[in-house]
Amino acid sequence: MTLLPRLDPEEVCRQLDPVLETGARKSRRAACVALAAIGSPAVSLLERLAGDADEAIRNRARRALDAIAARPPEDGNRNLSYVRPFGLPYRDSPPPRPQSFAVAAFNFSYGVNLGTLVRSAEAAGAEAVWIIGRDFYYRPSTKGSDWWLPVETMDSPAACLARAEEEGFAIVALQQGADAQPVWEAEWPERPLIVAGNEGDGLPQPFIEAAVLQLELPIFGNIDSLNVAVATSVAMFAFRGWQARQ
């Protein structure tokens, strides 16, 4: 799946409108998901889909309408994790992101891992996700979080390191090895860029050399590592825990 621009909700509705009448079943199913993410501007289109000839489409559209109706009002609590549809955005615009941390993913092999990492980064309040070495990821695994979190692509480790220096990030390398500290013992820099590497090969040397801190998640079972998106997610929330204790 390619990186898609963050389109205006009204424009998305306008472009999806003809799909409701002429689109294939798969297209109408996908429209239900996209319209659910948009929220109230999409209600009229979802109501039309709720009368679709296909029962499965009707059910999806009705669930989406129920989910939109269950969302909190604009002046209510906008951070209720139990509000359906779980993981889909209901804000009208991206919230402000105070300086905290960012995440960089180098040359991941699997788009689903990148999508999962984006979702975790948004949940942890990251400033941005930088993707190095590829220009696409699996959008469904983001659960809509990439509508609200800046996701950028970069060509090389050198470009990432230059950008990190420009924006005042300190490199934290998530890499098993003799110089790595357990994630729960680390003294974090104030504004880290957490960098995770390829699932098989890890991080290239430029990131290791630039790191002010190397971290690992000690393994207590028989396998030798965690999924890279899971490991990076643990690291993000470990930083948040350290930050809260300061």
Salt bridges, closest charged atoms under 4 A:
GLU11 OE2 - ARG14 NH2 2.78
ASP17 OD1 - ARG48 NH1 3.03
GLU21 OE2 - ARG48 NH2 2.77
ASP52 OD2 - ARG28 NE 2.79
ASP54 OD2 - ARG25 NE 2.56
GLU74 OE1 - ARG78 NH1 2.77
GLU122 OE2 - ARG97 NH2 2.70
GLU127 OE1 - ARG191 NH2 2.69
ASP146 OD2 - ARG139 NE 2.69
GLU152 OE2 - ARG163 NH2 3.01
GLU167 OE2 - ARG163 NE 2.45
